[in-house]
């Protein structure tokens, strides 16, 4: 039997299983946003990727930034992360390269949930996506996430607040106006596309409005929060109080 008081090292930091690759931003990250540490019920490690502005990642396909993302992910793993995620759904384009480089599980984009969600919906129902920029979310982004490129997509591009602040990286956010933009986009999604049984938020900054959107549309709303919560539950499974040394002694009564 191994000595329970012998600990194994090898990393500089402990207790944070998840590493989050951050865009280089200045816009407000309110609770619910994955870049706000208060959002998570578990500790996380953050790393800002130099030069990764919202406009460059969303509108310019993060071109020229792969090396920076790979180096940042590698640093998070070196520090102690056992899994990596990012703060922008458009980074699905880098999923394969990041996973191959760091050698730990990588969940770049909320869009990766689409195939699973499609399977849990009732027959005749499908998922619809809300994004910060429908003009820039392409079939290639969806394919890279393993999703059907024909998945319905609606953006907040036509709103007054949310997309403008996020894409232009502005320092002030009217939270009520941003929520109204997300709700309006959700209503447009179900009005334009029949059979929408659930909504997926591509944009990680939309998470604070997920509850209001679900109540407005009366449909499940999936997001990077739901995805990363599931992801983290595998990196650090819940302890139910049955250590390996005694697990074989338990019997159902």
Buried (B, 14 or more C-beta within 10 A) or exposed (E): EEEEEEEEEEEEEEEBBBBBBBBBBEBBBBEBBBBBEEBBEBEBBBBBBEEBBBBBBBBEBBEEBBEBBBEBBBBBBEBBBBBBBBBBBBBBBBBEBBBEBBEBBBBBBBBBBBBEBBEEBEEEBBBBBBBBBBEBBBEEBBBBBBBBEEBBBBBBBEBBBBBBBBBEBBEEBEEEBBBBBBBBBBBBBBEEBEBBBBBBBBBBBBBBBBEBBBEBBEBBBBBBBBBBEEBBEEBBEEEEEEEEEEEEEEEEE
